[in-house]
Amino acid sequence: MKTASWILWVGILIAIFFLGRCSKKCAAVETIQVKTVTETRVDTVTIVEPVETVRTEIRRETIAAPADTVYLPGDTVRIEVPIETKEYRDTLYALQIEGYRPRLNWVEVYPRTEYVYRTETKTINTPARRWALGPAFAYGYDIKNNHWAPFVGVSLTYSLLSW
């Protein structure tokens, strides 16, 4: 009878062990969520009457102009006009203009600035530990003396269900 009860208990423990193995996988779950937001801002920079950095006379052109305030055919004067190139430079802009007495009144520059915001969320679920070793305070059936009795000691436990 004693051998049969031991075999029964060992069989129950083995069945519980395999039942627990089939209940829920304990694989580590890792979730990584990366959110990237790119914001582009266009700023307007106005430069009023910029200062020229280089002035170069590139050629001279001859034009026909009226000799008097009243225009008569054949009443023209030939005038040489200098054609110039002017460059304007700064840390924000660079430009070049060409013509007779060219003058730059203003410049608007539209620099683009990109701001990138990155938010990273990382969630790691550690696997549930199935085996545990710890103190035990219990009340159970004593097989040796065939009666119910309190128990104080160290127990090795296996968790069947986890949620």
C-alpha positions as CSV (number, residue, x, y, z in Angstrom):
1,M,0.0,0.0,0.0
2,K,2.9,2.4,0.8
3,T,4.5,1.7,-2.5
4,A,1.3,2.3,-4.4
5,S,0.8,5.7,-2.6
6,W,4.3,6.8,-3.4
7,I,3.9,5.9,-7.0
8,L,0.6,7.8,-7.1
9,W,2.2,10.9,-5.6
10,V,5.2,10.7,-8.0
11,G,2.7,10.3,-10.9
12,I,0.7,13.3,-9.8
13,L,3.8,15.4,-9.5
14,I,5.0,14.4,-13.0
15,A,1.5,15.2,-14.4
16,I,1.5,18.6,-12.7
17,F,5.0,19.3,-14.1
18,F,3.9,18.6,-17.7
19,L,0.6,20.4,-17.2
20,G,2.6,23.5,-16.1
21,R,4.9,23.2,-19.1
22,C,1.9,23.4,-21.5
23,S,0.1,26.3,-19.7
24,K,2.1,29.4,-20.8
25,K,5.4,30.0,-22.5
26,C,7.8,32.1,-20.4
27,A,9.7,33.7,-23.3
28,A,10.9,37.2,-22.7
29,V,8.8,39.8,-24.5
30,E,10.6,42.9,-25.8
31,T,8.7,45.8,-27.4
32,I,10.6,48.7,-28.8
33,Q,8.7,51.7,-30.2
34,V,10.6,54.5,-31.8
35,K,8.8,57.7,-32.8
36,T,10.6,60.3,-34.8
37,V,9.1,63.7,-35.6
38,T,10.8,66.0,-38.1
39,E,9.7,69.6,-38.0
40,T,10.9,72.0,-40.7
41,R,10.8,75.7,-40.1
42,V,11.4,78.4,-42.7
43,D,12.7,81.6,-41.3
44,T,12.6,84.9,-43.3
45,V,15.8,87.0,-43.0
46,T,15.5,90.5,-44.7
47,I,18.7,92.4,-45.4
48,V,18.0,96.1,-46.2
49,E,20.6,97.9,-48.3
50,P,23.4,95.3,-48.2
51,V,27.0,96.4,-48.6
52,E,28.8,95.4,-51.8
53,T,32.0,93.5,-51.4
54,V,33.3,93.5,-55.0
55,R,32.7,96.0,-57.8
56,T,34.1,95.2,-61.3
57,E,33.6,97.0,-64.6
58,I,33.3,94.2,-67.2
59,R,32.8,96.1,-70.4
60,R,31.6,99.4,-72.0
61,E,28.6,99.6,-74.3
62,T,27.8,102.5,-76.6
63,I,24.2,103.6,-76.7
64,A,22.4,106.2,-78.7
65,A,20.7,108.9,-76.7
66,P,18.7,112.0,-77.8
67,A,20.9,115.2,-77.8
68,D,18.1,117.4,-76.6
69,T,14.9,117.0,-74.7
70,V,12.9,117.1,-78.0
71,Y,13.7,114.0,-80.1
72,L,14.4,114.6,-83.7
73,P,15.4,111.8,-86.1
74,G,19.1,111.8,-86.6
75,D,19.6,114.0,-83.6
76,T,21.4,111.5,-81.4
77,V,24.6,111.3,-79.4
78,R,26.7,108.2,-78.8
79,I,27.5,107.6,-75.2
80,E,29.7,105.0,-73.6
81,V,28.1,103.4,-70.6
82,P,30.1,101.2,-68.2
83,I,28.4,97.8,-67.4
84,E,29.4,96.7,-63.9
85,T,29.1,93.6,-61.9
86,K,28.6,93.8,-58.1
87,E,28.8,91.1,-55.6
88,Y,27.2,91.0,-52.2
89,R,28.2,88.4,-49.6
90,D,27.4,87.6,-46.0
91,T,27.2,84.5,-43.9
92,L,23.5,84.1,-44.9
93,Y,23.6,84.9,-48.6
94,A,25.7,85.5,-51.7
95,L,24.5,87.2,-54.9
96,Q,25.7,89.0,-58.0
97,I,24.0,91.7,-60.1
98,E,25.1,93.2,-63.4
99,G,24.1,96.3,-65.4
100,Y,24.6,100.1,-65.6
101,R,24.9,101.6,-62.1
102,P,23.2,98.5,-60.6
103,R,21.9,98.9,-57.1
104,L,20.5,96.3,-54.8
105,N,17.7,97.6,-52.5
106,W,17.0,94.5,-50.4
107,V,17.4,90.7,-50.2
108,E,15.1,88.2,-48.5
109,V,16.6,84.8,-47.7
110,Y,14.6,81.8,-46.5
111,P,16.9,79.4,-44.7
112,R,15.3,76.0,-43.7
113,T,16.0,74.6,-40.3
114,E,15.0,71.0,-39.4
115,Y,14.4,70.0,-35.9
116,V,14.3,66.2,-35.3
117,Y,12.6,64.9,-32.1
118,R,13.1,61.3,-31.3
119,T,11.1,59.5,-28.6
120,E,12.1,55.9,-27.8
121,T,9.9,53.6,-25.7
122,K,11.4,50.3,-24.6
123,T,9.4,47.7,-22.7
124,I,10.9,44.4,-21.6
125,N,8.8,41.8,-19.8
126,T,11.0,39.4,-18.0
127,P,10.0,35.8,-18.0
128,A,8.1,34.5,-15.0
129,R,10.2,32.2,-12.8
130,R,8.5,28.9,-12.5
131,W,10.8,27.3,-9.9
132,A,11.2,28.9,-6.4
133,L,12.9,28.0,-3.2
134,G,11.8,29.5,0.1
135,P,10.3,29.2,3.5
136,A,7.0,27.3,3.9
137,F,4.4,27.5,6.5
138,A,1.6,25.1,5.6
139,Y,-1.0,22.7,6.9
140,G,-1.2,19.4,5.2
141,Y,-1.6,15.7,5.4
142,D,1.3,13.8,7.0
143,I,1.7,10.5,5.1
144,K,4.0,9.0,7.8
145,N,1.5,9.4,10.7
146,N,-1.7,9.4,8.7
147,H,-3.2,12.6,10.0
148,W,-3.4,16.3,9.3
149,A,-0.5,18.4,10.8
150,P,1.1,21.8,10.4
151,F,4.4,22.0,8.5
152,V,7.3,24.6,8.9
153,G,10.3,24.3,6.7
154,V,11.9,25.0,3.3
155,S,10.0,24.1,0.2
156,L,10.9,23.9,-3.5
157,T,7.8,25.0,-5.5
158,Y,6.9,25.0,-9.2
159,S,4.3,27.5,-10.5
160,L,1.8,26.0,-12.8
161,L,-0.1,29.1,-13.9
162,S,1.2,32.6,-14.5
163,W,-0.7,35.6,-15.6
